[in-house]
Amino acid sequence: MKRNMSDIDRIVRVAVAALFAYLYFGGIVTGTLGIVLVVLGVVFLLTSVVSFCPLYTLFKFSTHKN
């Protein structure tokens, strides 16, 4: 996998994932929407760790500058 995410993109994704976790575990968002946010947060964290987003590849998009 070739890196296709910039450092800023990764930081934003981690921040959004943290926000989703706060909303769910703080009891602010519950039910189905809460579960969806948690799953999306996990996906954001995983893509941030590996610096690769499969959707970026699908749309031939990259925020990483070589």
N, C-alpha and C positions, 0 to 999 in steps of 0.2 A: 504494500500500500504506500503510495506516494503521499506525502503530507499535502493537504489542501486547505489548512486552516491557519490563520495568523494567530499570533499571541493574543492580540486584542479580542479576536473572535472567541478564543478559548476562555479568556477571563470573563467575558460577558456571559458565556454559556454556564460557567461555574456559578456566577452570581445569580443567574436566573434559576438554576437548579437549587441553590440555597434558599432563594425566595419561595419556590414551590414547596420545599421541605418545611419551611417555617409556616407557611399557610396551612399545610396539611396537619403537621404535628402540633401546631398551636391551636387546632380546632376551629380555625377561621373558615376553611373550606373542607367540607366533608362529603361523604357519599361517593357517587360515581365520578363526579368532577375531581374530587380529591385524589382518587386512585389514578385517574388519567394524568393529573399533574405530577404525581410521584413517579409514574412510569416515564413520562416525558423528561422529568428531572434526571432520572437514572440514565436515559439515553444521552442527554446533554453531557452528563459527567463522563460517560464512556467515550463519547466522541472527542471530548476535550482531552482526555488522557492519551488517546492514540493520535490526536491531531488529524483525524481523517473523518470526513462526513460523506457517507454513501450518497446522500441526496445531491451534494455538490457535484459528484462525479456524474450522476444521472443527467444533470442540467449543464454539464461542462462549465462549472463555476468554481472559482478558487479565490480565497482571500489571502493566501500565502504568496508572498513575492519572493521569487528565486534570487 
